[in-house]
Amino acid sequence: MVIEIKRYRYSPYGVDGMVIINGRTICASVEHPHNYLPAGCYPVTLSTDKALRRRMPTLPQGATIRAGNGAFTLRYGSIIVGRQHIPGVVIRSGEEFERLFERI
C-alpha cells in the first residue's frame, strides 16, 4: 500500500499534516518539529516492532506510523496519527491508528 503525507503547518510544537490513501484524507498526522519526513508518497509495510511487541505500519526509512500523545516522543521520523486538536497535538489517536491499521 502507498500513503501520501501532506503538510499544512510547521510550528515549534510539531509538523501537522494529513495521511491520504487513494486520494482520500484518512486522518491527521503530527511529527517531531526537527525530525520529520518530507511530504510525499511512501510505500507502507507491516513489520514487528520489538519494543511494542506488535505489528506496525512501517515506511522504508524505518519510521513507523503509531498512536501517541505528542510529537516530542517520536524518533526516526515516525508519525503519530489522530484527529487534529491544536498545533502539534492530535486527539483520539488510538481510534484513528486502529482504523488506519485495518486499511493497511
C-alpha positions as CSV (number, residue, x, y, z in Angstrom):
1,M,0.0,0.0,0.0
2,V,1.1,3.6,-0.7
3,I,0.2,6.5,1.5
4,E,0.7,10.2,0.8
5,I,1.7,12.6,3.5
6,K,0.9,16.3,3.1
7,R,1.9,19.2,5.4
8,Y,0.0,22.3,6.3
9,R,1.6,23.7,9.4
10,Y,5.2,23.9,10.8
11,S,5.4,25.1,14.4
12,P,7.8,24.7,17.3
13,Y,5.4,22.1,18.7
14,G,5.3,19.8,15.7
15,V,4.7,19.4,12.0
16,D,1.0,19.0,11.3
17,G,-0.2,17.2,8.2
18,M,-2.6,14.6,6.9
19,V,-2.4,11.0,5.7
20,I,-4.0,10.3,2.3
21,I,-4.8,7.0,0.7
22,N,-6.2,6.7,-2.8
23,G,-7.0,10.5,-2.9
24,R,-9.0,10.4,0.4
25,T,-7.8,12.1,3.6
26,I,-7.8,9.3,6.2
27,C,-6.5,11.1,9.4
28,A,-4.4,14.0,10.7
29,S,-0.8,13.5,11.5
30,V,1.9,15.1,13.6
31,E,5.6,14.7,13.5
32,H,8.6,15.9,15.5
33,P,9.4,19.6,14.5
34,H,13.1,18.8,13.8
35,N,13.0,15.1,12.7
36,Y,10.2,14.7,10.1
37,L,9.9,13.0,6.7
38,P,9.5,15.1,3.6
39,A,6.0,15.4,2.3
40,G,5.3,12.8,-0.5
41,C,4.2,9.3,-1.2
42,Y,5.6,6.3,0.7
43,P,5.1,2.5,0.4
44,V,3.9,1.0,3.7
45,T,4.5,-2.5,5.0
46,L,3.7,-4.2,8.3
47,S,6.6,-5.2,10.4
48,T,7.0,-6.2,14.0
49,D,8.1,-3.5,16.5
50,K,10.3,-5.2,19.1
51,A,9.7,-2.6,21.8
52,L,5.9,-2.6,21.4
53,R,5.7,-6.3,20.5
54,R,3.2,-5.6,17.8
55,R,3.0,-5.3,14.1
56,M,3.2,-1.7,13.0
57,P,2.9,0.2,9.7
58,T,6.5,0.9,8.6
59,L,7.9,3.1,6.0
60,P,11.1,2.2,4.0
61,Q,13.2,4.6,6.1
62,G,12.3,2.6,9.3
63,A,9.8,5.2,10.5
64,T,6.6,3.9,11.9
65,I,3.0,5.1,12.0
66,R,1.7,5.0,15.5
67,A,-0.7,6.2,18.1
68,G,0.7,8.7,20.6
69,N,0.2,11.9,22.6
70,G,2.7,14.3,21.1
71,A,5.5,14.8,18.7
72,F,8.3,15.1,21.2
73,T,8.1,11.3,22.0
74,L,9.0,10.4,18.4
75,R,12.3,9.2,16.9
76,Y,13.5,8.5,13.4
77,G,10.8,10.4,11.6
78,S,7.9,8.4,12.9
79,I,4.3,9.7,12.5
80,I,1.5,10.0,15.1
81,V,-2.0,9.8,13.6
82,G,-5.2,11.1,15.1
83,R,-7.7,14.0,14.8
84,Q,-6.2,17.5,14.7
85,H,-6.7,19.3,18.0
86,I,-4.1,22.1,18.4
87,P,-0.8,22.7,16.7
88,G,1.5,19.7,17.5
89,V,-1.3,17.7,19.2
90,V,-3.8,15.1,17.9
91,I,-6.6,13.5,19.8
92,R,-8.3,10.1,19.5
93,S,-5.0,8.8,18.3
94,G,-5.7,5.1,19.2
95,E,-9.0,5.1,17.4
96,E,-7.5,6.6,14.2
97,F,-4.5,4.3,14.4
98,E,-6.7,1.2,14.5
99,R,-8.8,2.5,11.6
100,L,-5.6,3.1,9.5
101,F,-4.1,-0.2,10.6
102,E,-7.2,-2.1,9.3
103,R,-7.0,-0.4,6.0
104,I,-3.3,-1.3,5.6
